[in-house]
Amino acid sequence: MNDSERGLLIDITGDGKGKTTGALGTVLRALGRGWQVAILLMIKNNRETGELRYFRKYHPDMIYECCGLGFINRPGDHAAAARTGWTRARELLLNFPGKLLVIDELNGALAAGLLDVHDVIRDLQNRRPGLNVIFTGRNTPPELAAICDLVSDIRCVRHPFDQGIPAREGIDF
């Protein structure tokens, strides 16, 4: 297999806003090229977001699945949800016929100890040929970053939340 046939591993990490937004920008680009895309949300729940509304309306057949229970500081068996989500991710890594899989907040699930980093690395390395994978979230484990083709670290300089401004529809969700 030549390099153009090998899918890329892309990590968008850091403490700044824009990790999921960056991944969704690539999704938009891929859809514009006619690619089949799948998105798994590892921690986030099925909250009504702008992107969820968009995909339901314009790409109803696209895989867009919420595997999490929401913020991990809230009640719930987040480890079980993450394991179920990773089982689904593994299935897609092996069998999804599209060209792009986004695993949102994978790093968060790893940082919280909800998944084993060595299992995740093994599964990512054993993905089917040609599948590009983007994953997001703060605190990428160094051993995961080491296997990536691209790592972007988004740094927070200033955030509206620190000024008492809450999240806004269309900007944050």
MODELLER restraints for C-alpha pairs under 7 A, 6 or more apart:
rsr = mdl.restraints
at = mdl.atoms
rsr.add(forms.Gaussian(group=physical.xy_distance, feature=features.Distance(at['CA:5:A'], at['CA:130:A']), mean=5.25, stdev=0.5))
rsr.add(forms.Gaussian(group=physical.xy_distance, feature=features.Distance(at['CA:6:A'], at['CA:129:A']), mean=5.85, stdev=0.5))
rsr.add(forms.Gaussian(group=physical.xy_distance, feature=features.Distance(at['CA:6:A'], at['CA:130:A']), mean=4.78, stdev=0.5))
rsr.add(forms.Gaussian(group=physical.xy_distance, feature=features.Distance(at['CA:7:A'], at['CA:129:A']), mean=6.35, stdev=0.5))
rsr.add(forms.Gaussian(group=physical.xy_distance, feature=features.Distance(at['CA:7:A'], at['CA:130:A']), mean=4.23, stdev=0.5))
rsr.add(forms.Gaussian(group=physical.xy_distance, feature=features.Distance(at['CA:7:A'], at['CA:131:A']), mean=4.56, stdev=0.5))
rsr.add(forms.Gaussian(group=physical.xy_distance, feature=features.Distance(at['CA:7:A'], at['CA:132:A']), mean=4.21, stdev=0.5))
rsr.add(forms.Gaussian(group=physical.xy_distance, feature=features.Distance(at['CA:8:A'], at['CA:132:A']), mean=4.66, stdev=0.5))
rsr.add(forms.Gaussian(group=physical.xy_distance, feature=features.Distance(at['CA:8:A'], at['CA:133:A']), mean=6.25, stdev=0.5))
rsr.add(forms.Gaussian(group=physical.xy_distance, feature=features.Distance(at['CA:8:A'], at['CA:149:A']), mean=5.96, stdev=0.5))
rsr.add(forms.Gaussian(group=physical.xy_distance, feature=features.Distance(at['CA:9:A'], at['CA:132:A']), mean=6.06, stdev=0.5))
rsr.add(forms.Gaussian(group=physical.xy_distance, feature=features.Distance(at['CA:9:A'], at['CA:133:A']), mean=5.05, stdev=0.5))
rsr.add(forms.Gaussian(group=physical.xy_distance, feature=features.Distance(at['CA:9:A'], at['CA:134:A']), mean=6.07, stdev=0.5))
rsr.add(forms.Gaussian(group=physical.xy_distance, feature=features.Distance(at['CA:9:A'], at['CA:148:A']), mean=4.91, stdev=0.5))
rsr.add(forms.Gaussian(group=physical.xy_distance, feature=features.Distance(at['CA:9:A'], at['CA:149:A']), mean=5.34, stdev=0.5))
rsr.add(forms.Gaussian(group=physical.xy_distance, feature=features.Distance(at['CA:9:A'], at['CA:150:A']), mean=6.60, stdev=0.5))
rsr.add(forms.Gaussian(group=physical.xy_distance, feature=features.Distance(at['CA:10:A'], at['CA:133:A']), mean=6.11, stdev=0.5))
rsr.add(forms.Gaussian(group=physical.xy_distance, feature=features.Distance(at['CA:10:A'], at['CA:134:A']), mean=4.58, stdev=0.5))
rsr.add(forms.Gaussian(group=physical.xy_distance, feature=features.Distance(at['CA:10:A'], at['CA:135:A']), mean=6.39, stdev=0.5))
rsr.add(forms.Gaussian(group=physical.xy_distance, feature=features.Distance(at['CA:10:A'], at['CA:148:A']), mean=5.89, stdev=0.5))
rsr.add(forms.Gaussian(group=physical.xy_distance, feature=features.Distance(at['CA:10:A'], at['CA:149:A']), mean=6.04, stdev=0.5))
rsr.add(forms.Gaussian(group=physical.xy_distance, feature=features.Distance(at['CA:10:A'], at['CA:150:A']), mean=4.80, stdev=0.5))
rsr.add(forms.Gaussian(group=physical.xy_distance, feature=features.Distance(at['CA:10:A'], at['CA:151:A']), mean=5.94, stdev=0.5))
rsr.add(forms.Gaussian(group=physical.xy_distance, feature=features.Distance(at['CA:11:A'], at['CA:134:A']), mean=5.81, stdev=0.5))
rsr.add(forms.Gaussian(group=physical.xy_distance, feature=features.Distance(at['CA:11:A'], at['CA:135:A']), mean=5.13, stdev=0.5))
rsr.add(forms.Gaussian(group=physical.xy_distance, feature=features.Distance(at['CA:11:A'], at['CA:136:A']), mean=5.84, stdev=0.5))
rsr.add(forms.Gaussian(group=physical.xy_distance, feature=features.Distance(at['CA:11:A'], at['CA:148:A']), mean=6.78, stdev=0.5))
rsr.add(forms.Gaussian(group=physical.xy_distance, feature=features.Distance(at['CA:11:A'], at['CA:150:A']), mean=6.20, stdev=0.5))
rsr.add(forms.Gaussian(group=physical.xy_distance, feature=features.Distance(at['CA:11:A'], at['CA:151:A']), mean=4.69, stdev=0.5))
rsr.add(forms.Gaussian(group=physical.xy_distance, feature=features.Distance(at['CA:11:A'], at['CA:152:A']), mean=6.25, stdev=0.5))
rsr.add(forms.Gaussian(group=physical.xy_distance, feature=features.Distance(at['CA:12:A'], at['CA:19:A']), mean=5.49, stdev=0.5))
rsr.add(forms.Gaussian(group=physical.xy_distance, feature=features.Distance(at['CA:12:A'], at['CA:135:A']), mean=6.34, stdev=0.5))
rsr.add(forms.Gaussian(group=physical.xy_distance, feature=features.Distance(at['CA:12:A'], at['CA:136:A']), mean=4.80, stdev=0.5))
rsr.add(forms.Gaussian(group=physical.xy_distance, feature=features.Distance(at['CA:12:A'], at['CA:137:A']), mean=6.74, stdev=0.5))
rsr.add(forms.Gaussian(group=physical.xy_distance, feature=features.Distance(at['CA:12:A'], at['CA:151:A']), mean=5.94, stdev=0.5))
rsr.add(forms.Gaussian(group=physical.xy_distance, feature=features.Distance(at['CA:12:A'], at['CA:152:A']), mean=4.86, stdev=0.5))
rsr.add(forms.Gaussian(group=physical.xy_distance, feature=features.Distance(at['CA:12:A'], at['CA:153:A']), mean=6.13, stdev=0.5))
rsr.add(forms.Gaussian(group=physical.xy_distance, feature=features.Distance(at['CA:13:A'], at['CA:19:A']), mean=6.27, stdev=0.5))
rsr.add(forms.Gaussian(group=physical.xy_distance, feature=features.Distance(at['CA:13:A'], at['CA:136:A']), mean=5.64, stdev=0.5))
rsr.add(forms.Gaussian(group=physical.xy_distance, feature=features.Distance(at['CA:13:A'], at['CA:137:A']), mean=5.11, stdev=0.5))
rsr.add(forms.Gaussian(group=physical.xy_distance, feature=features.Distance(at['CA:13:A'], at['CA:138:A']), mean=4.98, stdev=0.5))
rsr.add(forms.Gaussian(group=physical.xy_distance, feature=features.Distance(at['CA:13:A'], at['CA:139:A']), mean=6.71, stdev=0.5))
rsr.add(forms.Gaussian(group=physical.xy_distance, feature=features.Distance(at['CA:13:A'], at['CA:140:A']), mean=6.48, stdev=0.5))
rsr.add(forms.Gaussian(group=physical.xy_distance, feature=features.Distance(at['CA:13:A'], at['CA:152:A']), mean=6.07, stdev=0.5))
rsr.add(forms.Gaussian(group=physical.xy_distance, feature=features.Distance(at['CA:13:A'], at['CA:153:A']), mean=4.85, stdev=0.5))
rsr.add(forms.Gaussian(group=physical.xy_distance, feature=features.Distance(at['CA:13:A'], at['CA:154:A']), mean=6.03, stdev=0.5))
rsr.add(forms.Gaussian(group=physical.xy_distance, feature=features.Distance(at['CA:14:A'], at['CA:138:A']), mean=4.92, stdev=0.5))
rsr.add(forms.Gaussian(group=physical.xy_distance, feature=features.Distance(at['CA:14:A'], at['CA:139:A']), mean=6.60, stdev=0.5))
rsr.add(forms.Gaussian(group=physical.xy_distance, feature=features.Distance(at['CA:14:A'], at['CA:153:A']), mean=4.70, stdev=0.5))
rsr.add(forms.Gaussian(group=physical.xy_distance, feature=features.Distance(at['CA:14:A'], at['CA:154:A']), mean=4.59, stdev=0.5))
rsr.add(forms.Gaussian(group=physical.xy_distance, feature=features.Distance(at['CA:14:A'], at['CA:155:A']), mean=5.62, stdev=0.5))
rsr.add(forms.Gaussian(group=physical.xy_distance, feature=features.Distance(at['CA:15:A'], at['CA:138:A']), mean=5.91, stdev=0.5))
rsr.add(forms.Gaussian(group=physical.xy_distance, feature=features.Distance(at['CA:15:A'], at['CA:154:A']), mean=6.34, stdev=0.5))
rsr.add(forms.Gaussian(group=physical.xy_distance, feature=features.Distance(at['CA:15:A'], at['CA:155:A']), mean=5.46, stdev=0.5))
rsr.add(forms.Gaussian(group=physical.xy_distance, feature=features.Distance(at['CA:15:A'], at['CA:156:A']), mean=5.67, stdev=0.5))
rsr.add(forms.Gaussian(group=physical.xy_distance, feature=features.Distance(at['CA:16:A'], at['CA:154:A']), mean=5.05, stdev=0.5))
rsr.add(forms.Gaussian(group=physical.xy_distance, feature=features.Distance(at['CA:16:A'], at['CA:155:A']), mean=4.50, stdev=0.5))
rsr.add(forms.Gaussian(group=physical.xy_distance, feature=features.Distance(at['CA:16:A'], at['CA:156:A']), mean=3.82, stdev=0.5))
rsr.add(forms.Gaussian(group=physical.xy_distance, feature=features.Distance(at['CA:17:A'], at['CA:156:A']), mean=6.72, stdev=0.5))
rsr.add(forms.Gaussian(group=physical.xy_distance, feature=features.Distance(at['CA:19:A'], at['CA:136:A']), mean=5.89, stdev=0.5))
rsr.add(forms.Gaussian(group=physical.xy_distance, feature=features.Distance(at['CA:19:A'], at['CA:137:A']), mean=6.69, stdev=0.5))
rsr.add(forms.Gaussian(group=physical.xy_distance, feature=features.Distance(at['CA:20:A'], at['CA:104:A']), mean=6.61, stdev=0.5))
rsr.add(forms.Gaussian(group=physical.xy_distance, feature=features.Distance(at['CA:20:A'], at['CA:136:A']), mean=6.39, stdev=0.5))
rsr.add(forms.Gaussian(group=physical.xy_distance, feature=features.Distance(at['CA:23:A'], at['CA:134:A']), mean=6.71, stdev=0.5))
rsr.add(forms.Gaussian(group=physical.xy_distance, feature=features.Distance(at['CA:27:A'], at['CA:37:A']), mean=6.99, stdev=0.5))
rsr.add(forms.Gaussian(group=physical.xy_distance, feature=features.Distance(at['CA:35:A'], at['CA:98:A']), mean=6.46, stdev=0.5))
rsr.add(forms.Gaussian(group=physical.xy_distance, feature=features.Distance(at['CA:35:A'], at['CA:99:A']), mean=6.03, stdev=0.5))
rsr.add(forms.Gaussian(group=physical.xy_distance, feature=features.Distance(at['CA:36:A'], at['CA:98:A']), mean=4.38, stdev=0.5))
rsr.add(forms.Gaussian(group=physical.xy_distance, feature=features.Distance(at['CA:36:A'], at['CA:99:A']), mean=5.98, stdev=0.5))
rsr.add(forms.Gaussian(group=physical.xy_distance, feature=features.Distance(at['CA:36:A'], at['CA:100:A']), mean=6.82, stdev=0.5))
rsr.add(forms.Gaussian(group=physical.xy_distance, feature=features.Distance(at['CA:37:A'], at['CA:62:A']), mean=6.56, stdev=0.5))
rsr.add(forms.Gaussian(group=physical.xy_distance, feature=features.Distance(at['CA:37:A'], at['CA:98:A']), mean=5.74, stdev=0.5))
rsr.add(forms.Gaussian(group=physical.xy_distance, feature=features.Distance(at['CA:37:A'], at['CA:99:A']), mean=6.41, stdev=0.5))
rsr.add(forms.Gaussian(group=physical.xy_distance, feature=features.Distance(at['CA:37:A'], at['CA:100:A']), mean=4.91, stdev=0.5))
rsr.add(forms.Gaussian(group=physical.xy_distance, feature=features.Distance(at['CA:37:A'], at['CA:101:A']), mean=5.90, stdev=0.5))
rsr.add(forms.Gaussian(group=physical.xy_distance, feature=features.Distance(at['CA:38:A'], at['CA:62:A']), mean=6.25, stdev=0.5))
rsr.add(forms.Gaussian(group=physical.xy_distance, feature=features.Distance(at['CA:38:A'], at['CA:63:A']), mean=4.64, stdev=0.5))
rsr.add(forms.Gaussian(group=physical.xy_distance, feature=features.Distance(at['CA:38:A'], at['CA:64:A']), mean=6.01, stdev=0.5))
rsr.add(forms.Gaussian(group=physical.xy_distance, feature=features.Distance(at['CA:38:A'], at['CA:100:A']), mean=6.46, stdev=0.5))
rsr.add(forms.Gaussian(group=physical.xy_distance, feature=features.Distance(at['CA:38:A'], at['CA:101:A']), mean=4.87, stdev=0.5))
rsr.add(forms.Gaussian(group=physical.xy_distance, feature=features.Distance(at['CA:38:A'], at['CA:102:A']), mean=6.29, stdev=0.5))
rsr.add(forms.Gaussian(group=physical.xy_distance, feature=features.Distance(at['CA:39:A'], at['CA:63:A']), mean=6.03, stdev=0.5))
rsr.add(forms.Gaussian(group=physical.xy_distance, feature=features.Distance(at['CA:39:A'], at['CA:64:A']), mean=4.76, stdev=0.5))
rsr.add(forms.Gaussian(group=physical.xy_distance, feature=features.Distance(at['CA:39:A'], at['CA:65:A']), mean=6.39, stdev=0.5))
rsr.add(forms.Gaussian(group=physical.xy_distance, feature=features.Distance(at['CA:39:A'], at['CA:101:A']), mean=5.82, stdev=0.5))
rsr.add(forms.Gaussian(group=physical.xy_distance, feature=features.Distance(at['CA:39:A'], at['CA:102:A']), mean=4.67, stdev=0.5))
rsr.add(forms.Gaussian(group=physical.xy_distance, feature=features.Distance(at['CA:39:A'], at['CA:103:A']), mean=6.06, stdev=0.5))
rsr.add(forms.Gaussian(group=physical.xy_distance, feature=features.Distance(at['CA:40:A'], at['CA:64:A']), mean=5.94, stdev=0.5))
rsr.add(forms.Gaussian(group=physical.xy_distance, feature=features.Distance(at['CA:40:A'], at['CA:65:A']), mean=4.98, stdev=0.5))
rsr.add(forms.Gaussian(group=physical.xy_distance, feature=features.Distance(at['CA:40:A'], at['CA:66:A']), mean=5.96, stdev=0.5))
rsr.add(forms.Gaussian(group=physical.xy_distance, feature=features.Distance(at['CA:40:A'], at['CA:67:A']), mean=6.85, stdev=0.5))
rsr.add(forms.Gaussian(group=physical.xy_distance, feature=features.Distance(at['CA:40:A'], at['CA:102:A']), mean=6.17, stdev=0.5))
rsr.add(forms.Gaussian(group=physical.xy_distance, feature=features.Distance(at['CA:40:A'], at['CA:103:A']), mean=4.92, stdev=0.5))
rsr.add(forms.Gaussian(group=physical.xy_distance, feature=features.Distance(at['CA:40:A'], at['CA:104:A']), mean=6.09, stdev=0.5))
rsr.add(forms.Gaussian(group=physical.xy_distance, feature=features.Distance(at['CA:41:A'], at['CA:65:A']), mean=6.23, stdev=0.5))
rsr.add(forms.Gaussian(group=physical.xy_distance, feature=features.Distance(at['CA:41:A'], at['CA:66:A']), mean=4.72, stdev=0.5))
rsr.add(forms.Gaussian(group=physical.xy_distance, feature=features.Distance(at['CA:41:A'], at['CA:67:A']), mean=5.66, stdev=0.5))
rsr.add(forms.Gaussian(group=physical.xy_distance, feature=features.Distance(at['CA:41:A'], at['CA:68:A']), mean=6.66, stdev=0.5))
rsr.add(forms.Gaussian(group=physical.xy_distance, feature=features.Distance(at['CA:41:A'], at['CA:103:A']), mean=5.99, stdev=0.5))
rsr.add(forms.Gaussian(group=physical.xy_distance, feature=features.Distance(at['CA:41:A'], at['CA:104:A']), mean=4.74, stdev=0.5))
rsr.add(forms.Gaussian(group=physical.xy_distance, feature=features.Distance(at['CA:41:A'], at['CA:105:A']), mean=6.53, stdev=0.5))
rsr.add(forms.Gaussian(group=physical.xy_distance, feature=features.Distance(at['CA:42:A'], at['CA:66:A']), mean=6.63, stdev=0.5))
rsr.add(forms.Gaussian(group=physical.xy_distance, feature=features.Distance(at['CA:42:A'], at['CA:67:A']), mean=5.09, stdev=0.5))
rsr.add(forms.Gaussian(group=physical.xy_distance, feature=features.Distance(at['CA:42:A'], at['CA:68:A']), mean=5.13, stdev=0.5))
rsr.add(forms.Gaussian(group=physical.xy_distance, feature=features.Distance(at['CA:42:A'], at['CA:82:A']), mean=6.16, stdev=0.5))
rsr.add(forms.Gaussian(group=physical.xy_distance, feature=features.Distance(at['CA:42:A'], at['CA:85:A']), mean=6.08, stdev=0.5))
rsr.add(forms.Gaussian(group=physical.xy_distance, feature=features.Distance(at['CA:42:A'], at['CA:103:A']), mean=6.74, stdev=0.5))
rsr.add(forms.Gaussian(group=physical.xy_distance, feature=features.Distance(at['CA:42:A'], at['CA:104:A']), mean=5.90, stdev=0.5))
rsr.add(forms.Gaussian(group=physical.xy_distance, feature=features.Distance(at['CA:42:A'], at['CA:105:A']), mean=5.55, stdev=0.5))
rsr.add(forms.Gaussian(group=physical.xy_distance, feature=features.Distance(at['CA:42:A'], at['CA:106:A']), mean=5.93, stdev=0.5))
rsr.add(forms.Gaussian(group=physical.xy_distance, feature=features.Distance(at['CA:42:A'], at['CA:109:A']), mean=6.93, stdev=0.5))
rsr.add(forms.Gaussian(group=physical.xy_distance, feature=features.Distance(at['CA:43:A'], at['CA:67:A']), mean=6.47, stdev=0.5))
rsr.add(forms.Gaussian(group=physical.xy_distance, feature=features.Distance(at['CA:43:A'], at['CA:68:A']), mean=3.94, stdev=0.5))
rsr.add(forms.Gaussian(group=physical.xy_distance, feature=features.Distance(at['CA:43:A'], at['CA:69:A']), mean=6.12, stdev=0.5))
rsr.add(forms.Gaussian(group=physical.xy_distance, feature=features.Distance(at['CA:43:A'], at['CA:70:A']), mean=5.58, stdev=0.5))
rsr.add(forms.Gaussian(group=physical.xy_distance, feature=features.Distance(at['CA:43:A'], at['CA:71:A']), mean=6.92, stdev=0.5))
rsr.add(forms.Gaussian(group=physical.xy_distance, feature=features.Distance(at['CA:43:A'], at['CA:105:A']), mean=6.07, stdev=0.5))
rsr.add(forms.Gaussian(group=physical.xy_distance, feature=features.Distance(at['CA:43:A'], at['CA:109:A']), mean=6.76, stdev=0.5))
rsr.add(forms.Gaussian(group=physical.xy_distance, feature=features.Distance(at['CA:44:A'], at['CA:66:A']), mean=6.33, stdev=0.5))
rsr.add(forms.Gaussian(group=physical.xy_distance, feature=features.Distance(at['CA:44:A'], at['CA:68:A']), mean=4.97, stdev=0.5))
rsr.add(forms.Gaussian(group=physical.xy_distance, feature=features.Distance(at['CA:44:A'], at['CA:69:A']), mean=6.14, stdev=0.5))
rsr.add(forms.Gaussian(group=physical.xy_distance, feature=features.Distance(at['CA:44:A'], at['CA:70:A']), mean=4.49, stdev=0.5))
rsr.add(forms.Gaussian(group=physical.xy_distance, feature=features.Distance(at['CA:44:A'], at['CA:71:A']), mean=6.92, stdev=0.5))
rsr.add(forms.Gaussian(group=physical.xy_distance, feature=features.Distance(at['CA:45:A'], at['CA:66:A']), mean=5.30, stdev=0.5))
rsr.add(forms.Gaussian(group=physical.xy_distance, feature=features.Distance(at['CA:45:A'], at['CA:67:A']), mean=6.61, stdev=0.5))
rsr.add(forms.Gaussian(group=physical.xy_distance, feature=features.Distance(at['CA:45:A'], at['CA:68:A']), mean=4.97, stdev=0.5))
rsr.add(forms.Gaussian(group=physical.xy_distance, feature=features.Distance(at['CA:45:A'], at['CA:69:A']), mean=4.92, stdev=0.5))
rsr.add(forms.Gaussian(group=physical.xy_distance, feature=features.Distance(at['CA:45:A'], at['CA:70:A']), mean=4.78, stdev=0.5))
rsr.add(forms.Gaussian(group=physical.xy_distance, feature=features.Distance(at['CA:46:A'], at['CA:66:A']), mean=5.54, stdev=0.5))
rsr.add(forms.Gaussian(group=physical.xy_distance, feature=features.Distance(at['CA:49:A'], at['CA:173:A']), mean=4.83, stdev=0.5))
rsr.add(forms.Gaussian(group=physical.xy_distance, feature=features.Distance(at['CA:50:A'], at['CA:170:A']), mean=6.16, stdev=0.5))
rsr.add(forms.Gaussian(group=physical.xy_distance, feature=features.Distance(at['CA:50:A'], at['CA:173:A']), mean=5.79, stdev=0.5))
rsr.add(forms.Gaussian(group=physical.xy_distance, feature=features.Distance(at['CA:67:A'], at['CA:81:A']), mean=6.21, stdev=0.5))
rsr.add(forms.Gaussian(group=physical.xy_distance, feature=features.Distance(at['CA:67:A'], at['CA:82:A']), mean=6.79, stdev=0.5))
rsr.add(forms.Gaussian(group=physical.xy_distance, feature=features.Distance(at['CA:67:A'], at['CA:85:A']), mean=4.97, stdev=0.5))
rsr.add(forms.Gaussian(group=physical.xy_distance, feature=features.Distance(at['CA:68:A'], at['CA:78:A']), mean=6.89, stdev=0.5))
rsr.add(forms.Gaussian(group=physical.xy_distance, feature=features.Distance(at['CA:68:A'], at['CA:81:A']), mean=5.62, stdev=0.5))
rsr.add(forms.Gaussian(group=physical.xy_distance, feature=features.Distance(at['CA:68:A'], at['CA:82:A']), mean=6.43, stdev=0.5))
rsr.add(forms.Gaussian(group=physical.xy_distance, feature=features.Distance(at['CA:69:A'], at['CA:76:A']), mean=6.93, stdev=0.5))
rsr.add(forms.Gaussian(group=physical.xy_distance, feature=features.Distance(at['CA:69:A'], at['CA:78:A']), mean=6.46, stdev=0.5))
rsr.add(forms.Gaussian(group=physical.xy_distance, feature=features.Distance(at['CA:72:A'], at['CA:78:A']), mean=6.54, stdev=0.5))
rsr.add(forms.Gaussian(group=physical.xy_distance, feature=features.Distance(at['CA:79:A'], at['CA:114:A']), mean=4.68, stdev=0.5))
rsr.add(forms.Gaussian(group=physical.xy_distance, feature=features.Distance(at['CA:82:A'], at['CA:109:A']), mean=6.85, stdev=0.5))
rsr.add(forms.Gaussian(group=physical.xy_distance, feature=features.Distance(at['CA:82:A'], at['CA:114:A']), mean=6.12, stdev=0.5))
rsr.add(forms.Gaussian(group=physical.xy_distance, feature=features.Distance(at['CA:82:A'], at['CA:115:A']), mean=6.77, stdev=0.5))
rsr.add(forms.Gaussian(group=physical.xy_distance, feature=features.Distance(at['CA:83:A'], at['CA:115:A']), mean=6.64, stdev=0.5))
rsr.add(forms.Gaussian(group=physical.xy_distance, feature=features.Distance(at['CA:90:A'], at['CA:123:A']), mean=6.38, stdev=0.5))
rsr.add(forms.Gaussian(group=physical.xy_distance, feature=features.Distance(at['CA:93:A'], at['CA:127:A']), mean=4.73, stdev=0.5))
rsr.add(forms.Gaussian(group=physical.xy_distance, feature=features.Distance(at['CA:93:A'], at['CA:128:A']), mean=6.23, stdev=0.5))
rsr.add(forms.Gaussian(group=physical.xy_distance, feature=features.Distance(at['CA:94:A'], at['CA:127:A']), mean=5.16, stdev=0.5))
rsr.add(forms.Gaussian(group=physical.xy_distance, feature=features.Distance(at['CA:94:A'], at['CA:128:A']), mean=5.05, stdev=0.5))
rsr.add(forms.Gaussian(group=physical.xy_distance, feature=features.Distance(at['CA:99:A'], at['CA:130:A']), mean=6.56, stdev=0.5))
rsr.add(forms.Gaussian(group=physical.xy_distance, feature=features.Distance(at['CA:99:A'], at['CA:131:A']), mean=4.94, stdev=0.5))
rsr.add(forms.Gaussian(group=physical.xy_distance, feature=features.Distance(at['CA:99:A'], at['CA:132:A']), mean=5.86, stdev=0.5))
rsr.add(forms.Gaussian(group=physical.xy_distance, feature=features.Distance(at['CA:100:A'], at['CA:131:A']), mean=5.89, stdev=0.5))
rsr.add(forms.Gaussian(group=physical.xy_distance, feature=features.Distance(at['CA:100:A'], at['CA:132:A']), mean=4.81, stdev=0.5))
rsr.add(forms.Gaussian(group=physical.xy_distance, feature=features.Distance(at['CA:100:A'], at['CA:133:A']), mean=5.83, stdev=0.5))
rsr.add(forms.Gaussian(group=physical.xy_distance, feature=features.Distance(at['CA:101:A'], at['CA:132:A']), mean=6.27, stdev=0.5))
rsr.add(forms.Gaussian(group=physical.xy_distance, feature=features.Distance(at['CA:101:A'], at['CA:133:A']), mean=4.85, stdev=0.5))
rsr.add(forms.Gaussian(group=physical.xy_distance, feature=features.Distance(at['CA:101:A'], at['CA:134:A']), mean=6.39, stdev=0.5))
rsr.add(forms.Gaussian(group=physical.xy_distance, feature=features.Distance(at['CA:102:A'], at['CA:133:A']), mean=5.73, stdev=0.5))
rsr.add(forms.Gaussian(group=physical.xy_distance, feature=features.Distance(at['CA:102:A'], at['CA:134:A']), mean=4.74, stdev=0.5))
rsr.add(forms.Gaussian(group=physical.xy_distance, feature=features.Distance(at['CA:102:A'], at['CA:135:A']), mean=5.72, stdev=0.5))
rsr.add(forms.Gaussian(group=physical.xy_distance, feature=features.Distance(at['CA:103:A'], at['CA:134:A']), mean=6.21, stdev=0.5))
rsr.add(forms.Gaussian(group=physical.xy_distance, feature=features.Distance(at['CA:103:A'], at['CA:135:A']), mean=4.66, stdev=0.5))
rsr.add(forms.Gaussian(group=physical.xy_distance, feature=features.Distance(at['CA:103:A'], at['CA:136:A']), mean=6.77, stdev=0.5))
rsr.add(forms.Gaussian(group=physical.xy_distance, feature=features.Distance(at['CA:104:A'], at['CA:135:A']), mean=5.41, stdev=0.5))
rsr.add(forms.Gaussian(group=physical.xy_distance, feature=features.Distance(at['CA:104:A'], at['CA:136:A']), mean=5.02, stdev=0.5))
rsr.add(forms.Gaussian(group=physical.xy_distance, feature=features.Distance(at['CA:104:A'], at['CA:137:A']), mean=6.92, stdev=0.5))
rsr.add(forms.Gaussian(group=physical.xy_distance, feature=features.Distance(at['CA:105:A'], at['CA:135:A']), mean=6.74, stdev=0.5))
rsr.add(forms.Gaussian(group=physical.xy_distance, feature=features.Distance(at['CA:105:A'], at['CA:136:A']), mean=4.92, stdev=0.5))
rsr.add(forms.Gaussian(group=physical.xy_distance, feature=features.Distance(at['CA:105:A'], at['CA:137:A']), mean=4.45, stdev=0.5))
rsr.add(forms.Gaussian(group=physical.xy_distance, feature=features.Distance(at['CA:106:A'], at['CA:135:A']), mean=5.96, stdev=0.5))
rsr.add(forms.Gaussian(group=physical.xy_distance, feature=features.Distance(at['CA:106:A'], at['CA:136:A']), mean=5.96, stdev=0.5))
rsr.add(forms.Gaussian(group=physical.xy_distance, feature=features.Distance(at['CA:106:A'], at['CA:137:A']), mean=6.19, stdev=0.5))
rsr.add(forms.Gaussian(group=physical.xy_distance, feature=features.Distance(at['CA:107:A'], at['CA:136:A']), mean=6.06, stdev=0.5))
rsr.add(forms.Gaussian(group=physical.xy_distance, feature=features.Distance(at['CA:107:A'], at['CA:137:A']), mean=4.62, stdev=0.5))
rsr.add(forms.Gaussian(group=physical.xy_distance, feature=features.Distance(at['CA:107:A'], at['CA:138:A']), mean=5.86, stdev=0.5))
rsr.add(forms.Gaussian(group=physical.xy_distance, feature=features.Distance(at['CA:107:A'], at['CA:139:A']), mean=6.19, stdev=0.5))
rsr.add(forms.Gaussian(group=physical.xy_distance, feature=features.Distance(at['CA:107:A'], at['CA:140:A']), mean=5.22, stdev=0.5))
rsr.add(forms.Gaussian(group=physical.xy_distance, feature=features.Distance(at['CA:108:A'], at['CA:137:A']), mean=5.23, stdev=0.5))
rsr.add(forms.Gaussian(group=physical.xy_distance, feature=features.Distance(at['CA:108:A'], at['CA:138:A']), mean=5.90, stdev=0.5))
rsr.add(forms.Gaussian(group=physical.xy_distance, feature=features.Distance(at['CA:108:A'], at['CA:139:A']), mean=7.00, stdev=0.5))
rsr.add(forms.Gaussian(group=physical.xy_distance, feature=features.Distance(at['CA:109:A'], at['CA:115:A']), mean=6.19, stdev=0.5))
rsr.add(forms.Gaussian(group=physical.xy_distance, feature=features.Distance(at['CA:110:A'], at['CA:116:A']), mean=6.68, stdev=0.5))
rsr.add(forms.Gaussian(group=physical.xy_distance, feature=features.Distance(at['CA:110:A'], at['CA:117:A']), mean=6.29, stdev=0.5))
rsr.add(forms.Gaussian(group=physical.xy_distance, feature=features.Distance(at['CA:111:A'], at['CA:139:A']), mean=6.29, stdev=0.5))
rsr.add(forms.Gaussian(group=physical.xy_distance, feature=features.Distance(at['CA:121:A'], at['CA:144:A']), mean=6.32, stdev=0.5))
rsr.add(forms.Gaussian(group=physical.xy_distance, feature=features.Distance(at['CA:145:A'], at['CA:151:A']), mean=6.80, stdev=0.5))
